[in-house]
């Protein structure tokens, strides 16, 4: 073992009443990619697949659920409008509720609790017999998912080395679309009345989500608490032991080769908790430019994605006479394009940089969506070509949308990270994600081409506006440690700079 590493392992001892000097963050950031990191990605990131499955299934089964014999007396507009808005409202409330608990009680406890909440609510959605029951458990399913966003994104960014953080975060958030592909194809099978009765097939889609969630729960047991969180909260010995064990595993993967030395130390004053007023003052006074950036990115992507995800199937059936049972094929194509965006562009966020990539993906997707709206308004598109246009536009939009979660999880101090993610997700999603499905459902329900064009243009305009904000305010966070981007409150008062 090198002298530097011996020093690193011995650090973290109490130095004068809670004052601790440690290299734990630097030791985590200097690690090469290993099988242990894959465990983190699989255990935490795969829940986005469930979210994608959940949202897409509901959008695609809307037509069938509204038909007689579905076992649920509900209309298509109630599913794509009211139920969708309640799901997003639940996610907003859940993000705020669990985000605060995540910063106070730890990442690991909360990402286990939130998954259990999601599983229970999804199971109860499957046995819906009246609209009020369906609405209630759509809200509670969203409540669990919102908590997942706060707990998972903060844990991922604190465990992944800085040089990989951008691409890993984007791909994990983009994996939502793998679930969307699965949900699209699953809905085709579930809605086939030759295979399942009309009142059973849609229930099986939710049941499958529960089964997959249980598998993820088992894998997630192997994901540890964030050593950074442990340090701040007075558990330095546990943090040091955890990092040492990770280093041993990584070294074994490298065939016994020594790890590079950590690049620096940080001194912190440990504390058990931080008051809500301190968090609010930090986010909205000290980091007000970062706050404006986070709100812009979230509002733009939330309106666009929640509107289109919940409403695309209705457009296909209303304007192109696509059978309800076949909309899944079209959505699977769009979902594949969405997944390819973060997968293929993710590395550029770590190399080219955050500012040029965030602004360009938002702006380019917005311009492409304006073009799609123009072609749709002229009547130049068929179901196939409309899907192709959306696929190309959302290839870029998906990378941009995923970068919104990355951005708010790395530009605020560690003590406020989960709450910051929760707040910007909740406010941005409430502004765009609740209004999006309601506005989109009302406009497309009319059957008037001009109304649907307007819906497209609203989403495109918000994406372009967010791209312009990012061009001026996005933070140069690529390949930098989280502590360098935003100094922990426990170390020193941070400066609002990019």
N, C-alpha and C positions, 0 to 999 in steps of 0.2 A: 504494500500500500504506500502511496506517495505521501510525503510530508504534508503537502497541502490537504490531501484527503483526510489524513489523520486529524488535522486541525479542524476540518469541516465536520467530522463525526463528533468531535468533542465540544463543538459549539452549542449554543442554545442554553447554557447554564444561566441561572438568574444572576444578574449583575446589578445589585443595588435596588432591591424592591421592584422587580418587574421590568428592569431595563435589560434587554437582551440583544447581543450582537451575534448574527448568524449568517451563514452562507447558503442556507437551505434554498431560497429562491434561485440563486445562481447555480446551485448543484442540480436542480431540476431542469433548468434551461439548457445546461450544457450536455445533457444526455443525448446520445444518438437514438434513433428510432429503434424500438425493440418489441418483442412479443408482449411485454407488459403494457406498452402503449396501445397495442391492439385490444387488449382486455378492456382498457378504459373506453376505447371507441365503441366496441361492441356492447359493453354493458350499459353505457350511457346514451350513445347515439342512436341505437336501434329503436328507441321509443318514438322517434320522429316518423319511422315507418308506420307505427300504429296510428299516429295522428293523421298521416296521409291517407291511410286505409279508411279511417273513421270519416273524415271529411268527404272523401271522394264517394264512398259508398252512399252516404246520405244524398249527395247531389244526384247520383245516378239512379237511385231507387225512388226519387220523388214522383216520377210518372206512375210507377207501379203502385206505390203506397196510396196514391190518390184514387186508384181505380176501385170499383166495388169488389168485395171479396178479399181485400188485403188484410182484413182483421183490424184495421185502424181507420176510423172515420175522419180523414184529414185531407186537406187540399194540397195541390202541388205548391201553391203560393205560400201556404203555411209552413211547408217543409223548407223551401228555399229562402223564405223570408223570415218568418217568426222564429222557427226552430234554429235556423242558421244564426240569427242575431242573438238568440239566447245562449247558444253554444259559445259564441265569441264573448258575450257578456260574462258568462261563467269563467272563461279563460282570463278575462281582465281582472275579475274579483279574486280568482284563485292565485294569479300572479302576485298581486299585492299582498294577499294574506300569507301565502307561503314564502314570498320573497323576504319579508321581514323576519320570518321564523328561520329561514335559511341562513341569513347573516348572523342571527343570534345563537342558533343551536347547531349549526353545522350543515355542510352540503349533503353528507351521506345520510343522515337521519331523514332529511326532507325528501331526497330523491327516492327513498324507499316508501315513505308515506304517500307521496303524491301519486306514485304508480298504483298503489293499492286503492286509492280513491278513484282513479281512472277505471281500474278493472271492475270495481263494484258498480259504478254508475253505468258502464257499458253493458254489463250483464243485465242490469235492470231495464235498460233501454230495450233489450231484445224481447222482453215480455210485455211491451206496451200494449194497452188495450183501449186507451182513450187519449185524445190529444194532450190533455193536461199532464198525463203521466209521461208521455213522450217528451214534452217540453221541459218538464222538471228534470228528467235524467239527462237530457241533452245539455242543460245548464250545468249539472253536476259533473258530467263528463268533461266539459270545458273547464270547470273549476280545477279538476285534477291536472289537465293538460297545461293550464296556465302556471300552476305550481312547478310542473316539470321544466318549463322554459327557464324559470329563474334558477332553480337548483342545478339543472344540468349544465346550462351554459357557463355558469360561474365555476363549477367543478372542472369542466373540460379545459377552460382557459388556464386554470391554475395548475393543472397536471401535465399539460402538453408543452414540450420545449418551444421556446419563442420562435425559432426559425421555421417551425412547422405549424404554428398556431393558426395562421390565416387559412391555409388550404384545408387543414383538418376541420376547423370550425365550419367552413363553408360546405364541405362535403357532408358533414354530419347533419347540418341543417337542411342541406339539399336532399338528404336521404328521405325526407318527407315524400318526395316524388316516387321513390321506389314503392312506398306504401300506396301512393295514388295509382300507380300502374296495377298493383295487386288488387286494389279496390275496384278499379275499372273492370278488370277481367273477372274478378269474383262476382261483380254485380251481373255480368252477362250470364254466368252459370246460375246464380241464385234466382234470377228473374225468369229463368226458363221454366215455364209452367209444365213442360213435359217431364222435367226432372223433379221439381218441388211444387207443392201447392202454393197458390198466390199468397196465402197467409202464413207460410212457413219460410220460404226462401230468404226473404229480407231479414228475418230474425236470425238465420244461420250466419249471415255476414257479421253481425255484431258478436255472436257467440265465438266465431273464429278469432276476432280481435281479442277476446278474453283469453283464449288459449295461447295466442302468441305473446300476450302480455305476461302470462304466468311463466313462460320460458324466459323472457327478458328479466323477470324478477329473480329467477334463479341465478342467471349470469351476473346480475348486478350485485349480488352478495359479495363478489370478489373484488369490487371496486372500493378502494379505501377512502378515508376522509382526506380532504385537501390539507397537505402539510402547512401551506400558507395560513389557512384558517386556524389550524392548531396553534401555530406560533403566536398569532395575534391574541388568542384567547387563553394564554398562560399554560399551554400544554406542549412546551418546547421539547421535553424529553421524548414524548410520543412522536413528535414531528421528526426529530433527528433519527429515531429508530426506524421510522417508516421510510425515510429517504435512504438510509443506509441499506435497508433490505431491498429497495428498488435498485440501488446501485449494484448490489451483489447479483441480482437477477440479470441486469443489463450486462454486467461484466461477464457473466457466464455465457450469455448469448454471443458475446464477442470472442469467446474462446480464451478468456482469462486476460485479455488485453486491458491495460490500464485506461481509465477514463481521463479526459482532459481536465485540467484544474478549473475550479469554478472562478468566474470573473467577478470577484468582489463580494463584499459583505453589506449588510444593512443592520442598523441599530433601531430597535423599536421599543416602545413602552407598552407592555402588554395590558390589555383591559378585557373585562368580561363582556361588555356590551357597549353600544354607542347609541345615544339618544336619537329619536326621530328628528328633532329639530336640527341636530348637528348634521345628520344626513341631508336634510332638505337644504340647509345653508350651504353645504359643500357642493351639492349638485347644481343648485340654481343661482348661487352667488359666485362662488369660486370658479365653477366650471360652467358658466352660463353659455358660452359659445358651444361647448360640447353638448349641452342640453338642447340647444336649438338644432344642432346637427342630428341628434338622436330622434327628436320629435319629427323632423322632416322626413328622415328615412323611413321611420315606422308608419307614419300616416300614409305616405305614398304607396308603399308595398302592401299595407294592410287593406286599403280600399280595393286596390286592383285584385289581389289574390283572393280575398274573401268573396268579392263579387263574382269573379269569374269561376272560382272553384265551385261555388254553390249554384251558379246560374247557367253554366255553359250547356248542360244537358237540356235545360228548358229552351234555350235558343235553337238547338238542333231540332227538337221536336216541333217547335212552333213555326219556325221559318223554313225548315227544310224537310219537314215530315219524316224525320228519322224516327223509327220505332223506339219506344222507351227502353226496350231490352237491348238495343244496339248502340246506345250512346256511349257505353263503356269502351268500345273499340276506338272511337274518336278521342275520348279523354285519355286513353292509354298512350296515344301518340303524343299528345300535348305533355303528359306527365314525363314521358321519356326525354323530350326536349328540355324540360325543366331540370331533370336530373343531370343531363349532360353539361348544362351551364356551369354549375359549381364544380363538377368533376374535372372538366377540361380547362376552366379559367381559374380555378382556385389557386394554383401555384403562382399565378401572376400577381395575386394580391400580396404574396411574400417577396416577390422579386421586382416587378415593375413598381409596386407600391400601392398603398391603400387609396390615397387621394385620386390618382388618375384612373384606377380601376373602378372605384365606387361611383365616381361621377360619370364615367363613360358608360357603364352598364345601365345606370338609371336613365341617362339621356338617350342612349341608343334604343333602349326598349320602348321609351315613351314615343320617340319619333316613329318607330316601326308600328306602334299601336295606332298612332294617328293615321298612318297609311292604311292600316287594316280597316279603320272606321270609314275612311273615304271610299275604299273599294266596296265595303259592305253597303254603304249608302247608295252607291251607283248600281247595285245589283249585280256586280261583277264576280261574286264569289258563290261557290257551291259549298256544301257541307265539307267536302274534302279540301278545297282550297282555303276555306276559312280556317279549318284546323291547321293547315300548313302554315298560314300566316301567323296564327297564334303560337305555333310551335317555335318559329324562328324568333319572334319577339320575346317570348318567355324564356328562351335560351339565355338571353342577356338579363332579363328581369329577375330570373331565379338567382343568378349569381349576385346581383345587386341586393335582392331581398335578404339573402342569407348573410350578406355582409352587414346588414343592419344589426343583426344579433351579435355578430362579432364586434362591431364598433362599440356598442353600449356596454359590452362585457369587458372591454379593455381600456376605456378612456376615463374611467372613474376609479378612485382609490379602492383598495381591496375590501375595506370594512363596509363599503356601500355597494359592492358589486351586484349582489343578488337583488337588492332593493332597487338599484338603478335599472337593471334589466327588467324587473317587474314593472316599475313605473312607466318606462318608455314603451314597453310592450302594451301595458294596459291603456295608457292615454292614446298612443298611436292607433292601437287596435280599436279602442272605443270610438275614436273619431272616424277611422276608415273602415274598420272591420264590422262594426254594427251598422253604420250607415250604408256601407257598400252593398251588402245583401238586400237591405230594405229598398234602397234606391234602384238597384239593378233589377230586383224582382218587380217593382212597380213599373219601371220603364219597359222591360221586356214583355210583361204580362199584357200590355196594351196591343201587342202585335203590330205596332206601327214602326216601320224601319227607322224613321228619324229619331224616335225615342231611344232605340237600341244604339244608334250611332252616338247619341249624346252620352249614353252610359260608357261607351268605349272611350270617348273623348275626355270624360272626367278622369277616368283612370290614367290615361296617357298624360294628361296635363299635370296631375299630381306627381307622377314619376319624373317628368321633366323638371318640375320645380324642385324636387328633392335632389336631383342630379346637379342643379345649379348651386344649391346650398352646399353640397359636398365639394364642389369644385373650389369653394372658398374656405370651408371650415373643416374638411376632413383632416384627421390627425395622421402624421407620419409615424405609424405604429409598427410597421413591418420589421421583423427580426429584432425587436426591442423587448426587454423584460417588462412585465406588467408594472413593476415598481419604478422603472425608469419613465414609463409613459405617464403614470399618475402616482406620485409619492404617497405611500400609506399615511393615513391620518395619524397613526400611532408613531410615525417616524418624524414627520415635519409637516408644516402647513404647505399644501400643494399650491402650485401656480397655474392659473388658467392660461395655458399656452399650448400651441399645437406644435 
